[in-house]
Amino acid sequence: MVAPMTAQPPLIRTAAPHTHNAAPANPPKILVRDVNVFYGAKQALFDVTLDIPGKAVTAFIGPSGCGKSTFLRCINRMNDTIQGCRVDGRIEMDGENVNDSHIDPVILRAKVGMVFQKPNPFPKSIFENVAYGPRIHGIASSKADLEGIVEASLKKAGLWAEVSDRLHQPGTGLSGGQQQRLVIARAIAVSPEVILMDEPCSALDPIATAKIEELIDELRQQYCIVIVTHSMAQAARVSQRTAFFHMGKLIETGSTEEIFTNPRESRTQDYITGRIG
């Protein structure tokens, strides 16, 4: 069971202290500068500037409706699918602005995978769920190649041992936690560089949540991971960097230990201790 949050949660991974302007331990994978998001005339995000390191987990925390999921969707241009949504500012991945007109959103979303709040396997077999991306992107050159990608992806997602004898059964027949790991395997199969997770454990029980958290910790050795979570205890357990959003603004960012034990902003302190939220 997840323990109730306190001002200094006991599950924080220790990290070297950072000053506010210190660079993350890993070089930035994503650079965000002065990003504003509008839904029609309504502004949802204000002047967000943030560095997101590679091969680490960055957690976005904050009250419901504060803009953290809106910002997450900017990274792989999922907001393009929302009528009337406009994104200003720069989001660079490896030095390239993801919003440039020559960037194909389909290719971008292969490089920047996304895992949603509710597991959403395709109404296909377990095998076909994972094989779908490599097949449409032309990644696999043969049937044996495709089978190898499926097996490797399911192993990385910690699911192979549980499903290897029923690959041609429906993915929708798995438990909720297994479905979420299947979705993660599906994202991994196209060799992404970044994995975005929007409250990936909110629909899961504590045992399934623990497995997903273990998986996130393993995957960060290979991928840049960004997770939106409503659980501060989860942010403390899985992330190395934390960004606190409030009312559409990025209030503070730093090492997770720093944010939870010695925040610079009073609003961050108030949120962590439960006075706002």
C-alpha positions in Angstrom: 0.0 0.0 0.0 1.2 3.6 -0.7 1.9 5.3 2.6 0.2 8.7 3.2 2.3 11.6 2.1 4.3 13.6 4.6 6.3 16.7 4.1 9.4 14.5 3.7 8.4 11.2 2.2 10.6 8.3 3.2 10.9 6.8 -0.3 12.9 9.5 -2.0 15.9 8.3 -3.9 18.9 10.2 -2.7 20.6 12.5 -5.2 23.4 15.2 -5.0 22.0 18.6 -4.1 21.4 21.0 -7.0 21.3 24.8 -7.1 18.3 26.3 -9.0 20.4 26.9 -12.1 22.5 23.8 -12.0 22.3 21.5 -15.1 20.7 18.1 -14.6 23.2 15.3 -14.0 22.3 13.9 -17.5 22.5 16.2 -20.5 19.0 17.6 -21.5 17.1 15.5 -24.1 14.3 18.0 -24.3 14.6 21.8 -24.0 11.5 23.8 -23.4 11.5 27.6 -23.8 8.6 30.0 -23.2 5.8 27.6 -24.0 2.2 28.9 -23.9 -0.8 26.9 -24.7 -4.3 28.3 -25.6 -7.6 26.5 -26.0 -9.4 29.1 -28.1 -9.2 32.4 -26.2 -8.4 30.6 -22.9 -4.8 30.3 -21.9 -3.9 27.0 -20.2 -0.1 27.2 -19.9 2.0 30.3 -19.2 5.7 30.7 -20.2 6.9 27.2 -19.3 10.7 26.9 -19.5 12.2 23.5 -18.5 15.1 21.2 -19.3 14.3 17.4 -19.3 17.3 15.1 -19.0 17.8 11.9 -21.0 18.0 8.5 -19.3 16.1 9.7 -16.2 12.6 10.0 -14.9 11.1 13.5 -14.7 7.8 13.7 -12.7 5.2 16.4 -13.2 3.1 17.1 -10.1 0.5 19.6 -9.1 -3.3 19.9 -8.5 -5.9 18.6 -11.0 -6.3 21.1 -13.8 -2.9 22.8 -13.3 -1.7 22.1 -16.8 0.7 19.2 -16.3 -1.1 16.8 -18.8 -1.6 19.7 -21.3 2.2 20.3 -21.2 3.0 16.5 -21.5 0.9 16.4 -24.7 2.9 19.3 -26.2 6.0 17.1 -26.3 4.6 14.7 -28.9 2.1 17.2 -30.4 -0.9 15.3 -29.2 -2.5 18.8 -28.7 -2.5 19.0 -32.6 -5.6 16.7 -32.4 -7.6 19.2 -30.3 -9.5 21.7 -32.3 -8.7 25.3 -31.4 -5.6 24.4 -29.5 -2.5 26.6 -30.1 1.0 26.1 -28.8 3.6 28.9 -28.8 7.3 28.8 -27.9 10.0 26.2 -28.5 10.2 22.5 -27.6 13.5 21.1 -28.9 14.4 17.4 -28.9 18.1 16.8 -29.7 18.2 20.4 -31.0 15.2 20.2 -33.3 12.0 22.1 -32.7 9.2 19.5 -32.6 6.7 22.1 -33.8 8.6 23.0 -37.1 6.4 22.5 -40.1 8.7 19.9 -41.7 8.3 17.6 -38.7 5.9 14.7 -39.4 3.8 14.2 -36.2 3.5 10.5 -37.0 7.3 10.0 -37.0 7.6 12.3 -33.9 5.1 10.1 -32.1 7.1 7.0 -32.9 10.2 8.6 -31.3 8.1 9.9 -28.4 5.8 7.1 -27.2 2.8 7.7 -24.9 1.2 5.6 -22.2 -2.2 6.9 -21.1 -4.1 6.8 -17.8 -6.3 3.9 -18.8 -4.7 0.9 -20.5 -5.7 1.0 -24.2 -4.6 -2.2 -25.9 -5.8 -2.6 -29.5 -8.6 -5.2 -30.1 -6.0 -7.5 -31.4 -3.9 -10.4 -30.2 -1.0 -9.7 -27.7 1.4 -10.4 -30.6 -0.4 -8.0 -33.0 -0.5 -5.2 -30.4 3.3 -5.1 -30.2 3.9 -5.9 -33.9 1.6 -3.1 -35.1 4.0 -0.2 -34.8 7.1 -2.0 -36.3 4.9 -3.2 -39.2 3.4 0.1 -40.2 6.8 1.9 -39.8 8.6 -0.7 -41.8 11.0 -1.5 -38.9 10.9 -5.3 -39.3 12.4 -6.7 -42.5 11.1 -10.3 -42.1 8.7 -12.4 -40.0 11.6 -13.6 -37.8 12.7 -10.0 -37.3 9.2 -9.0 -36.3 9.0 -12.0 -33.9 12.3 -10.9 -32.4 11.1 -7.3 -31.8 7.9 -8.5 -30.2 9.7 -10.9 -27.8 12.4 -8.3 -26.9 9.7 -5.6 -26.3 7.6 -7.9 -24.1 10.7 -8.8 -22.1 11.7 -5.2 -21.6 8.1 -4.5 -20.4 8.4 -7.4 -17.9 5.5 -9.3 -19.6 7.1 -12.1 -21.7 7.1 -14.7 -18.9 3.4 -14.2 -18.3 2.2 -14.2 -22.0 4.7 -16.1 -24.1 2.4 -19.2 -24.3 -0.6 -17.1 -25.3 0.6 -14.5 -27.8 -2.3 -15.0 -30.1 -5.0 -14.5 -27.5 -6.6 -11.0 -27.2 -4.7 -8.3 -25.4 -7.9 -7.1 -23.9 -8.1 -10.4 -22.0 -5.2 -9.5 -19.8 -5.5 -7.9 -16.3 -5.4 -4.2 -16.0 -1.7 -4.1 -14.9 -0.7 -6.6 -17.7 -2.6 -4.5 -20.2 -0.6 -1.4 -19.2 2.6 -3.3 -19.5 1.4 -4.5 -23.0 0.9 -0.8 -23.9 4.4 0.0 -22.7 5.7 -2.9 -24.8 3.8 -1.5 -27.8 5.5 1.9 -27.3 9.0 0.3 -26.9 8.6 -1.8 -30.1 9.2 1.2 -32.4 12.5 2.1 -30.6 11.4 5.4 -29.1 13.8 7.9 -27.5 11.2 9.3 -25.1 8.3 7.7 -23.2 5.5 9.9 -21.9 3.3 8.5 -19.2 0.1 10.3 -18.2 -0.9 8.9 -14.7 -0.1 5.3 -15.9 -1.0 3.7 -12.5 -4.2 5.6 -11.6 -6.5 2.8 -12.8 -4.4 0.0 -11.2 -4.3 -1.8 -7.9 -1.2 -1.4 -5.6 0.4 -4.7 -6.7 0.1 -3.8 -10.4 1.3 -0.2 -9.6 4.4 -1.6 -7.9 5.2 -3.7 -11.0 4.8 -0.6 -13.3 7.1 1.4 -11.0 9.7 -1.3 -11.0 9.5 -1.3 -14.8 9.8 2.5 -15.0 13.0 2.3 -12.9 14.4 -0.3 -15.3 13.4 1.6 -18.5 15.1 4.8 -17.4 18.5 3.2 -18.1 17.6 3.4 -21.8 14.9 6.1 -22.2 14.0 9.6 -21.3 10.8 9.1 -19.3 8.3 11.9 -18.3 5.5 10.9 -16.0 2.5 12.9 -14.9 1.3 11.6 -11.5 -1.3 12.6 -8.9 0.6 10.7 -6.3 3.4 12.6 -4.7 4.6 9.3 -3.1 4.9 7.8 -6.5 6.8 10.8 -7.8 9.2 10.5 -4.9 9.8 6.8 -5.6 10.3 6.7 -9.3 11.7 10.1 -10.4 15.1 11.8 -10.3 13.7 15.2 -11.3 10.4 16.8 -10.4 8.5 19.8 -11.8 5.6 21.4 -9.8 2.8 23.1 -11.8 0.1 25.3 -10.3 -2.6 27.2 -12.2 -0.9 26.8 -15.6 2.5 27.9 -14.5 5.7 25.9 -13.8 6.4 27.0 -10.2 9.6 25.1 -9.5 11.8 22.3 -10.9 14.8 20.5 -9.4 16.0 17.2 -8.1 13.2 15.2 -6.6 14.9 15.1 -3.2 15.3 18.9 -3.3 11.7 19.5 -4.3 10.3 17.3 -1.6 12.6 18.1 1.3 13.8 21.7 0.6 11.5 23.5 -1.9 12.4 27.1 -2.7 8.8 28.2 -3.3 6.1 28.5 -0.6 3.5 27.2 -3.0 5.5 24.0 -3.6 5.8 23.6 0.2 2.1 24.2 0.6 1.2 21.6 -2.0 3.6 18.9 -0.7 2.3 19.4 2.9 -1.4 19.3 1.7 -2.2 23.0 2.4 -3.2 23.4 -1.3 -4.2 20.9 -3.8 
